[in-house]
Amino acid sequence: MRISLSTVLTAALGLASSSDALRILMGNDDGFGSGNLRELYKLLKEAGHEVLVVAPAQQQSGKGGTVIWAESANLTVASQYDIVPAGSKSVGRDPNDDNIWYYDGTPAACTFVALDYVLPRYYPEWHGTADLFVAGPNYGTNLGAFVMGLSGTVGATFAAVSRSIPGIATSASNKAVPYFNVTGPNHPAALAAKVSFEVVNEFIENTPSGQSVLPLGYGVNVNIPELVNGTTPPIVKTRLTGNANTDVAVYNETSGLFDWDNIDPVAAGINAAYNGDTSLPGETWVVAGGGVSVSVFTMDFSAPENTYTDLVFNKVESLFSEGNDTKTGYSKRMVDERMRKRGVMMTGRDAL
Protein backbone atom coordinates (compact mmCIF):
# COMPACT_ATOMS: atom_id res chain seq x y z
CA MET A 1 0.00 0.00 0.00
CA ARG A 2 1.30 3.46 -0.84
CA ILE A 3 0.92 6.10 1.84
CA SER A 4 0.68 9.85 1.37
CA LEU A 5 3.87 11.56 2.56
CA SER A 6 1.88 14.32 4.22
CA THR A 7 -0.18 11.75 6.16
CA VAL A 8 2.94 9.93 7.31
CA LEU A 9 4.69 13.14 8.33
CA THR A 10 1.69 14.46 10.28
CA ALA A 11 1.35 11.18 12.15
CA ALA A 12 5.06 10.96 12.86
CA LEU A 13 5.27 14.51 14.18
CA GLY A 14 2.27 13.84 16.40
CA LEU A 15 3.95 10.75 17.83
CA ALA A 16 7.23 12.51 18.51
CA SER A 17 6.00 13.76 21.88
CA SER A 18 5.74 10.14 23.09
CA SER A 19 9.51 9.73 22.88
CA ASP A 20 12.23 11.64 24.67
CA ALA A 21 13.71 14.35 22.50
CA LEU A 22 17.12 13.32 21.16
CA ARG A 23 20.31 15.23 20.54
CA ILE A 24 20.95 14.55 16.86
CA LEU A 25 24.18 15.37 15.05
CA MET A 26 23.90 15.64 11.26
CA GLY A 27 26.43 15.59 8.43
CA ASN A 28 26.78 14.81 4.74
CA ASP A 29 29.23 14.96 1.85
CA ASP A 30 27.27 17.35 -0.38
CA GLY A 31 28.07 20.40 1.73
CA PHE A 32 26.37 22.34 4.51
CA GLY A 33 24.25 24.26 1.99
CA SER A 34 22.53 21.13 0.67
CA GLY A 35 18.78 21.42 0.19
CA ASN A 36 18.29 17.78 1.16
CA LEU A 37 20.25 18.20 4.40
CA ARG A 38 18.48 21.39 5.41
CA GLU A 39 15.01 19.94 4.75
CA LEU A 40 15.66 16.89 6.93
CA TYR A 41 17.23 19.18 9.58
CA LYS A 42 13.97 21.18 9.68
CA LEU A 43 11.80 18.08 10.03
CA LEU A 44 13.87 16.67 12.88
CA LYS A 45 13.70 20.01 14.69
CA GLU A 46 9.95 20.23 14.15
CA ALA A 47 9.66 16.79 15.72
CA GLY A 48 11.09 18.25 18.92
CA HIS A 49 14.70 17.09 18.71
CA GLU A 50 17.79 19.18 19.39
CA VAL A 51 19.68 19.10 16.09
CA LEU A 52 23.16 20.25 15.15
CA VAL A 53 24.75 20.14 11.68
CA VAL A 54 28.50 19.99 11.06
CA ALA A 55 29.09 19.44 7.34
CA PRO A 56 31.73 20.26 4.70
CA ALA A 57 32.23 23.84 3.59
CA GLN A 58 32.44 22.57 0.01
CA GLN A 59 30.99 19.60 -1.86
CA GLN A 60 33.02 16.54 -0.80
CA SER A 61 31.35 13.58 -2.55
CA GLY A 62 33.31 10.38 -3.09
CA LYS A 63 35.73 10.94 -0.20
CA GLY A 64 34.52 7.89 1.73
CA GLY A 65 35.84 7.71 5.27
CA THR A 66 39.08 9.58 4.55
CA VAL A 67 40.02 12.17 7.13
CA ILE A 68 41.60 15.22 5.51
CA TRP A 69 41.91 18.33 7.65
CA ALA A 70 41.83 21.92 6.44
CA GLU A 71 45.31 23.08 5.45
CA SER A 72 44.60 26.69 6.34
CA ALA A 73 42.99 28.29 9.38
CA ASN A 74 40.87 30.35 7.00
CA LEU A 75 38.86 29.62 3.88
CA THR A 76 40.96 30.37 0.81
CA VAL A 77 37.81 30.59 -1.34
CA ALA A 78 34.19 31.28 -0.50
CA SER A 79 32.22 28.36 0.88
CA GLN A 80 29.59 26.45 -1.05
CA TYR A 81 27.00 28.77 -2.63
CA ASP A 82 28.97 31.76 -1.27
CA ILE A 83 27.25 31.35 2.09
CA VAL A 84 30.47 32.23 3.91
CA PRO A 85 33.07 34.54 2.30
CA ALA A 86 36.72 33.70 1.64
CA GLY A 87 38.92 34.61 4.58
CA SER A 88 36.43 33.31 7.16
CA LYS A 89 37.64 30.75 9.67
CA SER A 90 37.89 27.21 8.31
CA VAL A 91 35.32 26.14 10.91
CA GLY A 92 32.34 28.26 11.81
CA ARG A 93 28.63 28.84 11.91
CA ASP A 94 26.20 29.52 9.10
CA PRO A 95 25.42 33.27 9.27
CA ASN A 96 21.67 32.54 9.40
CA ASP A 97 21.55 29.58 11.80
CA ASP A 98 23.85 29.14 14.79
CA ASN A 99 23.21 25.38 14.90
CA ILE A 100 24.47 24.77 11.36
CA TRP A 101 28.26 24.58 11.17
CA TYR A 102 30.72 24.13 8.32
CA TYR A 103 34.26 22.78 8.30
CA ASP A 104 36.71 22.87 5.40
CA GLY A 105 37.48 19.14 5.49
CA THR A 106 36.17 15.76 4.43
CA PRO A 107 32.86 14.40 5.74
CA ALA A 108 34.52 12.07 8.26
CA ALA A 109 36.76 14.93 9.41
CA CYS A 110 33.60 17.00 9.97
CA THR A 111 32.23 14.28 12.25
CA PHE A 112 35.39 14.31 14.36
CA VAL A 113 35.55 18.13 14.43
CA ALA A 114 31.94 18.11 15.64
CA LEU A 115 32.73 15.68 18.45
CA ASP A 116 36.09 17.07 19.52
CA TYR A 117 35.80 20.81 18.86
CA VAL A 118 32.27 22.08 18.27
CA LEU A 119 30.47 20.12 21.00
CA PRO A 120 33.00 20.55 23.84
CA ARG A 121 33.46 24.28 23.20
CA TYR A 122 29.99 25.42 22.25
CA TYR A 123 27.55 22.75 23.46
CA PRO A 124 28.95 21.49 26.79
CA GLU A 125 25.54 20.13 27.76
CA TRP A 126 25.96 17.50 24.99
CA HIS A 127 28.95 16.07 26.90
CA GLY A 128 30.91 15.55 23.69
CA THR A 129 28.52 13.09 22.08
CA ALA A 130 25.09 12.67 20.48
CA ASP A 131 22.17 10.27 20.81
CA LEU A 132 22.06 9.74 17.06
CA PHE A 133 24.00 10.67 13.93
CA VAL A 134 22.08 11.19 10.69
CA ALA A 135 23.76 11.83 7.32
CA GLY A 136 22.12 13.16 4.20
CA PRO A 137 19.96 12.67 2.33
CA ASN A 138 22.73 12.42 -0.24
CA TYR A 139 22.17 13.51 -3.84
CA GLY A 140 22.19 10.11 -5.54
CA THR A 141 21.97 6.65 -4.04
CA ASN A 142 24.78 4.84 -2.21
CA LEU A 143 24.19 1.19 -2.98
CA GLY A 144 26.22 -1.92 -2.26
CA ALA A 145 29.20 -2.79 -0.11
CA PHE A 146 31.61 -0.85 -2.33
CA VAL A 147 30.20 2.50 -1.15
CA MET A 148 31.24 1.69 2.42
CA GLY A 149 34.69 2.91 1.39
CA LEU A 150 33.59 5.37 -1.31
CA SER A 151 30.61 7.38 -0.09
CA GLY A 152 31.30 10.42 2.07
CA THR A 153 27.75 10.18 3.40
CA VAL A 154 28.40 6.65 4.63
CA GLY A 155 31.95 7.62 5.64
CA ALA A 156 30.71 10.39 7.94
CA THR A 157 28.23 7.92 9.44
CA PHE A 158 30.90 5.26 9.85
CA ALA A 159 33.05 7.80 11.72
CA ALA A 160 30.19 8.46 14.15
CA VAL A 161 29.52 4.76 14.68
CA SER A 162 33.24 4.28 15.38
CA ARG A 163 32.77 6.74 18.23
CA SER A 164 29.91 4.69 19.67
CA ILE A 165 27.11 6.87 18.27
CA PRO A 166 24.25 5.12 16.41
CA GLY A 167 24.39 6.22 12.78
CA ILE A 168 21.90 6.33 9.92
CA ALA A 169 23.07 7.24 6.40
CA THR A 170 20.34 8.34 4.00
CA SER A 171 20.63 8.77 0.23
CA ALA A 172 18.07 9.80 -2.37
CA SER A 173 17.78 9.99 -6.15
CA ASN A 174 17.23 13.70 -6.68
CA LYS A 175 19.68 16.26 -8.06
CA ALA A 176 21.75 18.78 -6.10
CA VAL A 177 20.02 21.99 -5.06
CA PRO A 178 20.99 24.86 -2.71
CA TYR A 179 18.78 24.98 0.35
CA PHE A 180 17.51 28.46 -0.56
CA ASN A 181 16.18 27.14 -3.89
CA VAL A 182 13.87 24.55 -2.32
CA THR A 183 10.54 26.06 -3.27
CA GLY A 184 8.00 24.12 -1.22
CA PRO A 185 6.82 20.77 0.21
CA ASN A 186 6.58 19.15 -3.23
CA HIS A 187 10.14 20.00 -4.24
CA PRO A 188 12.26 16.83 -4.78
CA ALA A 189 14.56 17.80 -1.88
CA ALA A 190 11.60 18.19 0.48
CA LEU A 191 10.14 14.86 -0.64
CA ALA A 192 13.48 13.08 -0.14
CA ALA A 193 13.75 14.57 3.34
CA LYS A 194 10.22 13.44 4.24
CA VAL A 195 10.91 9.81 3.30
CA SER A 196 14.23 9.93 5.16
CA PHE A 197 12.45 11.39 8.17
CA GLU A 198 9.88 8.60 8.08
CA VAL A 199 12.59 5.95 8.36
CA VAL A 200 14.67 7.79 10.96
CA ASN A 201 11.60 8.63 13.02
CA GLU A 202 10.47 4.99 13.01
CA PHE A 203 13.79 3.98 14.58
CA ILE A 204 13.41 6.72 17.19
CA GLU A 205 9.78 5.99 18.02
CA ASN A 206 10.43 2.30 18.53
CA THR A 207 13.33 2.87 20.91
CA PRO A 208 12.35 2.71 24.61
CA SER A 209 13.43 5.60 26.81
CA GLY A 210 16.99 5.03 28.04
CA GLN A 211 17.91 2.61 25.23
CA SER A 212 20.29 3.50 22.41
CA VAL A 213 18.63 3.82 19.01
CA LEU A 214 20.97 1.10 17.64
CA PRO A 215 23.22 -1.46 19.34
CA LEU A 216 26.86 -0.48 19.86
CA GLY A 217 28.81 -0.61 16.58
CA TYR A 218 25.69 -0.75 14.37
CA GLY A 219 24.72 1.56 11.53
CA VAL A 220 21.96 1.73 8.92
CA ASN A 221 22.15 2.54 5.19
CA VAL A 222 18.92 3.90 3.65
CA ASN A 223 18.46 4.45 -0.09
CA ILE A 224 15.48 6.13 -1.73
CA PRO A 225 14.44 5.79 -5.39
CA GLU A 226 12.98 8.55 -7.52
CA LEU A 227 9.78 9.72 -5.84
CA VAL A 228 6.54 10.19 -7.73
CA ASN A 229 3.15 11.69 -6.83
CA GLY A 230 4.13 12.57 -3.25
CA THR A 231 3.85 8.98 -2.03
CA THR A 232 6.21 6.81 -0.03
CA PRO A 233 7.35 3.74 -1.99
CA PRO A 234 7.43 0.33 -0.30
CA ILE A 235 10.14 0.20 2.38
CA VAL A 236 12.10 -3.06 2.22
CA LYS A 237 14.52 -4.81 4.58
CA THR A 238 17.66 -5.41 2.48
CA ARG A 239 21.33 -6.39 2.50
CA LEU A 240 24.28 -4.51 0.98
CA THR A 241 25.21 -7.21 -1.53
CA GLY A 242 23.03 -8.34 -4.42
CA ASN A 243 23.37 -6.96 -7.95
CA ALA A 244 25.68 -4.34 -6.45
CA ASN A 245 28.14 -2.44 -8.62
CA THR A 246 31.80 -1.62 -8.32
CA ASP A 247 33.89 0.78 -10.39
CA VAL A 248 35.97 0.54 -13.52
CA ALA A 249 38.48 3.21 -14.58
CA VAL A 250 37.48 4.70 -17.95
CA TYR A 251 40.27 6.46 -19.85
CA ASN A 252 39.40 9.39 -22.09
CA GLU A 253 41.77 9.37 -25.06
CA THR A 254 41.05 13.04 -25.82
CA SER A 255 41.53 14.56 -22.37
CA GLY A 256 44.01 11.98 -21.07
CA LEU A 257 41.94 11.75 -17.87
CA PHE A 258 40.15 8.94 -16.09
CA ASP A 259 36.55 8.78 -14.95
CA TRP A 260 34.50 6.03 -13.36
CA ASP A 261 31.76 3.78 -14.64
CA ASN A 262 30.01 0.65 -13.35
CA ILE A 263 31.48 -2.68 -14.36
CA ASP A 264 29.31 -4.77 -16.65
CA PRO A 265 28.49 -7.56 -16.03
CA VAL A 266 28.20 -7.06 -12.27
CA ALA A 267 31.34 -8.30 -10.49
CA ALA A 268 31.01 -11.46 -8.42
CA GLY A 269 33.57 -10.28 -5.85
CA ILE A 270 31.43 -7.41 -4.59
CA ASN A 271 28.38 -9.68 -4.36
CA ALA A 272 29.85 -12.63 -2.47
CA ALA A 273 27.40 -13.07 0.42
CA TYR A 274 28.87 -14.48 3.64
CA ASN A 275 27.46 -12.36 6.45
CA GLY A 276 23.99 -11.71 7.75
CA ASP A 277 20.76 -13.03 6.25
CA THR A 278 21.70 -14.05 2.72
CA SER A 279 18.03 -14.53 1.84
CA LEU A 280 17.38 -10.77 1.96
CA PRO A 281 17.20 -8.94 -1.37
CA GLY A 282 20.10 -6.65 -2.28
CA GLU A 283 19.51 -2.92 -1.83
CA THR A 284 20.61 -2.20 -5.43
CA TRP A 285 17.90 -4.50 -6.79
CA VAL A 286 15.20 -3.10 -4.50
CA VAL A 287 15.89 0.55 -5.31
CA ALA A 288 16.01 -0.24 -9.05
CA GLY A 289 12.49 -1.62 -8.63
CA GLY A 290 11.23 1.55 -6.97
CA GLY A 291 11.51 0.56 -3.30
CA VAL A 292 13.24 2.19 -0.35
CA SER A 293 16.03 -0.04 0.97
CA VAL A 294 17.02 -0.28 4.64
CA SER A 295 20.26 -2.22 5.25
CA VAL A 296 22.04 -2.78 8.56
CA PHE A 297 25.84 -2.81 8.86
CA THR A 298 28.33 -3.10 11.70
CA MET A 299 31.87 -1.92 12.39
CA ASP A 300 33.02 -5.54 12.54
CA PHE A 301 34.77 -6.41 9.28
CA SER A 302 35.88 -9.82 10.55
CA ALA A 303 35.15 -12.70 8.20
CA PRO A 304 32.40 -15.09 9.33
CA GLU A 305 33.17 -18.39 11.00
CA ASN A 306 32.89 -20.80 8.08
CA THR A 307 34.92 -23.22 5.97
CA TYR A 308 36.35 -20.50 3.74
CA THR A 309 37.72 -18.60 6.73
CA ASP A 310 39.19 -21.82 8.13
CA LEU A 311 40.90 -22.49 4.80
CA VAL A 312 42.43 -19.00 4.81
CA PHE A 313 43.81 -19.40 8.34
CA ASN A 314 45.02 -22.92 7.56
CA LYS A 315 47.41 -21.54 4.95
CA VAL A 316 49.44 -19.92 7.72
CA GLU A 317 48.61 -22.33 10.53
CA SER A 318 52.28 -22.99 11.31
CA LEU A 319 52.68 -19.33 12.28
CA PHE A 320 50.00 -19.71 14.94
CA SER A 321 51.25 -22.98 16.45
CA GLU A 322 52.54 -23.19 20.00
CA GLY A 323 56.02 -23.97 18.67
CA ASN A 324 56.20 -20.52 17.12
CA ASP A 325 55.10 -18.52 20.18
CA THR A 326 58.64 -17.48 21.09
CA LYS A 327 59.35 -16.53 17.47
CA THR A 328 56.31 -14.30 17.09
CA GLY A 329 56.13 -13.08 20.67
CA TYR A 330 52.35 -13.26 20.60
CA SER A 331 51.23 -16.25 22.63
CA LYS A 332 47.87 -15.70 24.28
CA ARG A 333 49.53 -15.53 27.69
CA MET A 334 51.94 -12.83 26.51
CA VAL A 335 49.20 -10.84 24.78
CA ASP A 336 47.05 -10.96 27.92
CA GLU A 337 49.99 -9.77 30.03
CA ARG A 338 50.77 -6.91 27.62
CA MET A 339 47.14 -5.79 27.64
CA ARG A 340 47.09 -5.94 31.44
CA LYS A 341 50.12 -3.65 31.64
CA ARG A 342 48.68 -1.32 29.04
CA GLY A 343 45.41 -0.99 30.92
CA VAL A 344 41.81 -1.23 29.79
CA MET A 345 41.37 -0.44 26.09
CA MET A 346 39.46 2.77 25.49
CA THR A 347 35.96 1.76 24.39
CA GLY A 348 34.82 5.00 22.78
CA ARG A 349 32.56 7.84 23.77
CA ASP A 350 30.27 5.46 25.62
CA ALA A 351 33.02 5.18 28.24
CA LEU A 352 32.89 8.90 29.09
N, C-alpha and C positions, 0 to 999 in steps of 0.2 A: 504494500500500500504506500502511495506517495503522500507525504504530509506537507501542508503549506508551511513555508519557512516562518511566516509571521505568526502562525499558530504555535509552532514549536518554540519560537523565541519568547512569546508572551508567557507560555506555560513555564518555561525554564526560568525566566526572570521572577515569576511569581513564587517558584519553589526555592529560589536562592536564599530566602529568609530562613528556611528550615535548616540550613547548614551554617556552620561558623564561617565568617568571612575569612578568606585566605590572603596571605601576602604572596603575590604572584610576580615573579620576575619574567620579563619578556625580552626576546632577542630575535634576530633574523640574519640573513646574509644579503638582503636586498637594500639595506640601508634604513636609517631611522626615519626617513621621509616616506616610506612605503605606505601606499593607500591600504593595502591588505592589513599590514601590521597595525596601523592606527585605528582601523575599523574594529578589529578584534579587541584592541586595547579599550575602546569605548564600551563595547558590550560587556567586557569583564568588569569594568568600573561600574556600569549601570547595574550589574548583578550584585553590587555591594562589596566587591573585593578591593583590597588595596593593591594597586598595580604600578609597577615601575618598569620602564623600558631602558635598556642599555644596548644600543645597536650601532653598527658601523656608520662612520661619517660619510662613507662612500659605498657604492654597490660593491659587494665582495663575494659574489656567487662563485661556486666551484672551488672554494678554499678548503673545504672539508673541515677537519679538526685541527688544522695547522694554527699555531700560535705565533703570529708576527706582530710585534709591538710597533707603535709609532716611532719613527726615527727622528722626529722633531717634537719639541714641546709645544709647538704651534702649528696650526694648519698652514701648509704651504700654498694650498689652493682653497677656494670656497668649498664648503661641504655640498653634499647632494642637494640639488635643486636650489642652491644658493641660500639655504636656510640660515647658515652661519657663515660669515665672511672669512676670507683668508686672513691669517694673522691671529685668529682666535686660538684659545688653548686647544690642544689636541684631544682633551676630554672636557665635556661641559654639557650644559643644559640647553634644550630647545628654548629659543627666546619666548615662545608662547605657551609653554607647558613645563613647569619645573620638575615634573616626574618623568619626562622623556629626556634621556641622555644620549649623547653620541660619543664614540671613541674612534680615533683614527687607526684602527687595527682590524684584524680578522675577526670573524664571528666568535670563535672560541676565545680569543683574547678579550673580546667585549664581555663575555661571561665572567672571566676571571677578574677583569677590572671592576665589574659590578660587585663581585663578592669581596674583593680585597681592597678596594678604594672607595667606590661610591657608597656602599652600604655602611662600612665602619665610620666614615667621615660625616655623612649627611643623613643617614637613617639609622642611628644607633639602636633604636627600638626594634629593628629587624634582627639584631644580634648576629650580623654577618651572614645570614642565610635567608632562604625563602621556603615557603610551604610547597611551591610548585614553580617549575620553569615551563614556559610555553614559547615556542618559536613559530614565527610565520603569521599567517599563511604565506608560504613562498610563492613567487610567480613561477608556475610550472611544477609538475609533479616530481617527486623524488622516490623512485620505485626500484626495488631490488636491493640485494646486499651490497652491490658495488657502491651505491651512494652513501653507505656508512662511512666511507673514506673520502668521498667526493663532495657531498653536499654541505655547504656552510650552515644551512638550516639544521641539518641533523648534527653537524659538528658542534654547533653551539649548544645543542641539547645534550649531546654526549658529554661535553665538558661539565655541564650542570649535574648530570647523573654521576659523573666521576667524583663530584663533591657531595654526594649523598642527597641530592635534591631530586625528587621525582620530575621527569621531563617528558613533555609531549611535543613532538615536531609535527607541524601541520603544513601541507603543501596543496596548492590548488592549480587550476588549469587556465587561469586568466592572465592577461598581459600586464606588464608593469604600468603603474600609474602613480603620480604624486598624490599624497593624501589630500591636498587642497583641490584636486580635480575630481574627487569622488562626489558625484552630483546628487546622490540620493539613495534610498534603501534598495532600489532595483539595479544599482550600478554593480557590475561584476565583482568589484572589490568588496562591496557590502555583502553581496550574496555569499562569497567565499568565506567571509568572516562569520556570517551567521551559521553556516554549516560547521565550521571549525568550532564555534562556540557551543553548538549543540553537543558535539562529541566531548569537548573538554568539560562542559557543565555536567554531563552524565557521569563522568568519572568523579567529579567533585560531589555531586548529590548522593552518590552511592558509597561515599566514604564516611564511616561513623566518626563522630567527634572524637578527636584525640588520636586517630589513626592516620598514617601517612597515605597520601593519595595512591602511591604505588609502593611495592616492596623495595627494600634497599637494593640499588644496582639495576633497577628496571626502568625502561623507557618505552615510549609508544611512538610509532610512525603512522601518521594519518595522511592519506592522499585523496584528493577530491577531483572528480572528473569535471568536464564542462557542465555548467548548470543551466537548465532550461526551465522557463515558465515559473520561476520562483519556488520550485519544489525541491525537497531534499531527496536525493536518490537513495536506493537501498544502501544500508550501511552493513558491511560484511566483515566478519572475522577472517583475517588472512595471515599468510606468512610472507617473509621477504622474498624467498626463492619461488620460482615458477614462472616461466616465460620471461624472466628478467633479462635485461640487456647489460652489456658491458661495452667499453669503448674500443674503437679502432682509430689509429692516427691516419688522417687523410692529407696527403701532400698536394699542395697546389703548385703545379708546374709554372704558372705565370708569376705568382707572388713569391714563390720559394718558401711559403709558410705552411704550417700544419694546422689543421682543425680536427674536430672530433666528429665521429658518426657512430651509429650503433652497428655492431657486428651482425651480419646476416649470413647463415642462419644463427639463431641464438646459441651462445656458447654453453656447452655442457658444464664447464667448470664453475660458472657462477650460479648454476641451478642444481648442483649436487645437494641433496636434502638429507642431512644427518641429524639435525637438532629439532626439538619441538615436535609438534603434531604435523607429520608429513602428509596427512590427509587434507589439510586446509588448502584452499586455493591460493595461488600466488597473487600478491597485490597488483602486479603488472596486468595480469589477466582480468582481474576484477574491475580495475579502473578503465581498461580498454572497453569493457562491456557496459560502462556507465554507472558503476557502483562506487561508493566510498569505501576505501580499504582502511582497516585498523589492524596494524601488526604490532606485536610486542617483541622487544629485544632486551638483552641484558648486557652488562659490561663484561661478562665472562666469555672470553673467546676460546676457552679450552675446548679441545675436541671431545666429542662424546665418548663414553665408555662402550666401545664395540670392537669387532674383529679388526677393522681397518686400523684403528688406533693402536691396538695390540701389535699389529704387524709393523707399524712404524717404529714403535719402541723396541721391538725385537731386533731391528737392524743394528741397534747400538746397545743391546743388552749387556755386553761385556763391560761397557763403561759404568754400568749401574751395579755390577756385582760386588759382593762384599770384599772380594780380593782386590778391588781397585779403590777401596775407600781411602787408603793412605795416599794413593796417587792423586785422586781428585780433591781430597780434603773436604768432602761433602757427605760423610756418613750422616745418618739421621741424628745420631747422638751429638755429633759435632755441630750440626746445623741448629739443633735445639739449644745447645749451650751458647752458640753465638747469638741467637735471638734473645736468650735470657739476659746476656750481658748488654745487648743493645737496648733492651727495654721493650715495652709493648709497642707494636706497630701502630702508627697513627691511623685511625679508621675513617677520617674524613670529618666533615662539618657536623655530623651527628654526634661526634665525641665532645663538642664544645659545650 
